[in-house]
Amino acid sequence: MCTEKLSAVLEKQIRRLCLNDFPCGYGTWRKSRDSTEEAGTEETDALLDLLTCPHSPWRLDESWSPQASALRQLAVLQPERLHTDFIYSFFTTLRIVDKGVSDIDDGLLKFSKLEELVLSSNNISEIPAENLPITLKILELRANRLSALNSLTHCPPPHLEYLGLGSNCLGSDDDICYLTGRHWPQLVCMDLSHCEFQDQQALLHAVSTLPCLRTLVLEGNPFTLAPSYPGFTVDTLQQLSCLDASWISPEERHCFRGLAKKSDLIVDRASARVIVGSMRGIPDPLMSEDGNTPDFPVITYSYFITYDFLAHQTVNLNFDSESKFAAHVTEDCFSSAGLQSNKSCEKESSKPYTQALTVVTEETCHDIAHVTRHSTSKLKWSDCIDFSDTKTYVVSDLGGLKRFFSQGLYLTILEEKVLSWPAASEEVPGPKPCRAVKEKKGGKGKESPIKSGSTKDKSKDKKKKSVPELVQEASIQRTIGSVHVPLQSLVQRGGKVDVLCDFGVLHADTEVEAAQTLEKDLGKKMKEDKKKEKEPKRRADSGTKQKNTAASKGKGKGTKDCEMDVHLELLTVEFKVELEKWQCASEAHHLLLPQQHS
């Protein structure tokens, strides 16, 4: 991989300013003060307009530095001042974003008056502090490849007021040691968002030594998923004015007063509550049944919802337990055999578990966080199926939970069909020849004694022929649909996802069959009409009009009936994920005491 030096990128940007070319610098296009009017010369104001006019071809992108525009104007007004040292010292702000910079070399020291340096979205893995100008006050290093801070803190700029380290692979104990007041005595604002810090107490202990710190950004770190955040941070850092781009109000600080003294209650683990609410839009599976449907088998339909979530479990970390754990995971998967589903749904339903498995997290002692599959209760069909399913997950591996939320989860709807038959010992009731008919065939011609019997005998016979005991076959499961639910917002300070999952319109098989039957009936009518057209003209003229009118009416009527019967409704499921967050110090004390006793 080639190394792109910062000084080389800056030199390219300065050359693109064209400080010695038209309309800047010296040239025949400039009108001298003492000379008379010459052909091809321009006034100074006209040259300046060429630099600033929106449609001018000499207008350049100067967003990388606010001083770039002023320097070009100076090249028009006073080009004699533009020597090399002056140009370098003219810049106080440099913003080199997404330019592939990987090396901060000593060429940066040429900018002797530099105060703000923005190097976001580059490939920087180390920051040699000796190559940073001592005049630097703002240093932005968001979204780079930093994995350690030792090189930056070797000889940091003494007057630095803002340090942006967000979206980097930082979070070790060594990194925390370098975030103290000894290294950054004048730091006012620090951005540590979307890093990998998990030890909340250790980080806050280090940050509390920064004497001038007033603004801190911590959102997106694993420890922010814990219930104690932001309350513990607000009460620990009393000098803080702004946390995660929100001002800390006196009411908020009062609510969490005293929480910092209860550090023994602070546990870095998250508690997430997942709620599956109502489901609407499932067509009635028994809509196609009519009076000719046989009594057996008895068909029952039920519906349930599944999803994967990260859970905490204590296991014995040896080879046997790992194999058992793997077996436990594979048992939750749906077997492809026996599932009757359309191909599109099968492709979608195969994604959830595959994606979730990539989140299997690190093992610590005898604790492991793994992905488990949860299924709601199986409920019979109704217009609104209310699952009201609530499940709480407690996870200690906050880093794994953050990665899980970044990927999201899949919500899958399944239909279970069960066929029930009479038990083998029971006779299936069916049409039997009448006993009276048998006696007549015997030659006597008398009516059966059953006819002359009393109604009490009939009621006794009905009781004897009670409903037989049913035996169920193996259930047949069908995946109706699956949707992806993004959970990235849970990593932010909000801590809640409340969505109405849209599965689209589910077309029932009965609706398709009804439409096909209607088309066949209309086709038969058209054939019959064509045969009757071969009759004599007089009858054909009068009859054809009536038939065509009737056919068109019938066709329109049939179409309307079909449209009335087929009611398309979106298939939706209410889904909610909530992270437990303490609202005050007393709430934390009451919630944690029962857990500690248990």
Buried (B, 14 or more C-beta within 10 A) or exposed (E): EEEBBBBBBBEEBBEEBBBEEBBBBEBEBBBEEEEEEEEEBBEEEEBBBBBEEEEEEBBBEBEBBBBBBEBBBBBBEEBEEBEEEEBBEBBBBBBBBEBEBBBBBEBBBBBEEBBBBBBBBBBBBBBBBEBBBBBBBBBBBBBBEBBBBEBBBEBBBEEBBBBBBBBBBBBBEEBBBBBBBEBBBBBBBBBBBBBBBBBBBBBBBBBBBBEEBBBBBBBBBBBBBBBBBBBBBBBBBEEBEEBBEEEBEEEBBEBBBEBBEBBEBBBBBBBBBBBBBBBBBBBEBEEEEEEEEEEBBEEBBBBBBBBBBBBBEEBEBEEEEBEEBEEEBEEBEBEEEEBEBEEEBBEBBBEBBEBBEEBBBEBEEEBBBBBBBBEBEBBEBEEEBEBEBEBEBEBBBBBBBBBBBBBBBBBBBBBBBBBBBBEEEBEEEEEEEEEBEEBBEEEEEEEBEEEEEEEEEEEEEEEEEEEBEBEEEEEEBBBBBBBBBEBEEBBBBEBEBEBEBEBEEBEBEBBEEBBEEBEEEBEEBEEEBEEEEEEEEEEBEEBBEEBEEEBEEBBEEBEEEBEEEBEEEEBBBBBBBBBBBBEBBEBBBEBBEEEEEE
